[in-house]
Amino acid sequence: MNQFGGNWTEAKMEIIVEYAKAYLIIMNKQPWAKTLYFDGFAGSGLIEVDEGEEVVKGTSLRILEIQDPKPFDKYYFVEKDEKIKAALEANIQSNYLGKNAHVIQNAHIVQADCNTKLIDMANFLKENNKFRTLAFVDPYGMSVNWESISALKNLGIDLWILVPTGLGVNRLLKKNGDISDSWLTKLETFLGLPRQEIKDHFYKTQVINTLFGEEITVNKEKRTITKAGDLYKKRLGNVFKFVSEPFVMRNSTNSIMYHFMMATNNRSALNIANEVIKPKYRL
Ligand SMILES: C[S@@+](CC[C@H](N)C(=O)[O-])C[C@H]1O[C@@H](n2cnc3c(N)ncnc32)[C@H](O)[C@@H]1O
């Protein structure tokens, strides 16, 4: 069972499910297209909320429930943890075995790293151009490499991605700019940018003339979490034609934890994503 919580978890799941329903209505009018749902961080299918007080269905089980106007043709669930992957299999079986042959036959569940499978999916879509994909990438931390995202260029994918701006990027950006080599490497891998560019983006360097010569001070820019969200949105804009407004997720003290956004090559898909996100801003 996955444990995490808060209204934003529910809001995020509602966004992706609402979007998936709208997506399937549109794809239903394009009978030549095959639909694939890709979930890169699938979890067990069940989520404990309110410190275990309540168990709710996770996104994977909610997506499998969609039947009207049609279900997805294929589902691909990626989960790195062996036990959680087995739990997802068991939860799908217990919900659908003997009840829905389509789900049982077409839900593929793999134990793997999301990065590898994003690249495999890109290769699959290049060879199978009738497939259109809705991808959901929902990590806890900075585990999605930019290389995996850039592999998705020019493909028929609508990608919803949770970007750990406050809980990830900002934590590595130390106040005085003295960031360890391993953290800089992490930032480079995550953002797909060289470290100097990252430093220039998030820090201000000032040279002050003092009695004893020049003194260089490095200060972190203001609103770096928002800047990180804007930067990731811009980076996605180099791979996809359009990127939605982000749904900004905050904790109980109003600090930003994540930016959740959708990237696509289809203008109508962008409009739908923005419509779906809009009411959730009021959280
Ligand atoms: C936030 S939870 C997923 C919740 C799920 N998306 C939902 O809405 O029900 C993240 C899951 O990703 C798994 N995970 C962590 N790193 C991973 C990776 N690199 N590739 C695939 N799965 C990973 C974790 O074991 C965990 O179950």
The ligand as an SDF file (V2000), in Angstrom:
LIG
                    3D

 27 29  0  0  0  0  0  0  0  0999 V2000
    3.7680    8.5160   -5.5950 C   0  0  0  0  0  0  0  0  0  0  0  0
    3.7500    6.7540   -5.6680 S   0  0  0  0  0  0  0  0  0  0  0  0
    2.6430    6.4430   -6.9720 C   0  0  0  0  0  0  0  0  0  0  0  0
    1.2010    6.6910   -6.7310 C   0  0  0  0  0  0  0  0  0  0  0  0
    0.3480    6.4350   -7.9380 C   0  0  0  0  0  0  0  0  0  0  0  0
    0.8060    7.1670   -9.0900 N   0  0  0  0  0  0  0  0  0  0  0  0
   -1.0930    6.7460   -7.6540 C   0  0  0  0  0  0  0  0  0  0  0  0
   -1.5380    7.8490   -7.9740 O   0  0  0  0  0  0  0  0  0  0  0  0
   -1.7990    5.8550   -7.1410 O   0  0  0  0  0  0  0  0  0  0  0  0
    5.2870    6.4160   -6.3540 C   0  0  0  0  0  0  0  0  0  0  0  0
    5.5890    4.9270   -6.6420 C   0  0  0  0  0  0  0  0  0  0  0  0
    6.6850    4.8910   -7.5340 O   0  0  0  0  0  0  0  0  0  0  0  0
    7.5450    3.8200   -7.1910 C   0  0  0  0  0  0  0  0  0  0  0  0
    8.8830    4.1850   -7.7260 N   0  0  0  0  0  0  0  0  0  0  0  0
    9.8600    4.8890   -7.1070 C   0  0  0  0  0  0  0  0  0  0  0  0
   10.8910    5.1020   -7.9550 N   0  0  0  0  0  0  0  0  0  0  0  0
   10.5510    4.5270   -9.1380 C   0  0  0  0  0  0  0  0  0  0  0  0
   11.1740    4.4520  -10.4080 C   0  0  0  0  0  0  0  0  0  0  0  0
   12.3840    5.0030  -10.6200 N   0  0  0  0  0  0  0  0  0  0  0  0
   10.5260    3.8330  -11.4140 N   0  0  0  0  0  0  0  0  0  0  0  0
    9.2960    3.2820  -11.2120 C   0  0  0  0  0  0  0  0  0  0  0  0
    8.6540    3.3140  -10.0200 N   0  0  0  0  0  0  0  0  0  0  0  0
    9.2600    3.9410   -8.9940 C   0  0  0  0  0  0  0  0  0  0  0  0
    7.4550    3.7240   -5.6950 C   0  0  0  0  0  0  0  0  0  0  0  0
    7.7850    2.3980   -5.2650 O   0  0  0  0  0  0  0  0  0  0  0  0
    5.9970    4.1120   -5.4390 C   0  0  0  0  0  0  0  0  0  0  0  0
    5.1820    2.9760   -5.3480 O   0  0  0  0  0  0  0  0  0  0  0  0
  1  2  1  0
  2  3  1  0
  2 10  1  0
  3  4  1  0
  4  5  1  0
  5  6  1  0
  5  7  1  0
  7  8  2  0
  7  9  1  0
 10 11  1  0
 11 12  1  0
 11 26  1  0
 12 13  1  0
 13 14  1  0
 13 24  1  0
 14 15  1  0
 14 23  1  0
 15 16  2  0
 16 17  1  0
 17 18  1  0
 17 23  2  0
 18 19  1  0
 18 20  2  0
 20 21  1  0
 21 22  2  0
 22 23  1  0
 24 25  1  0
 24 26  1  0
 26 27  1  0
M  CHG  2   2   1   9  -1
M  END
$$$$
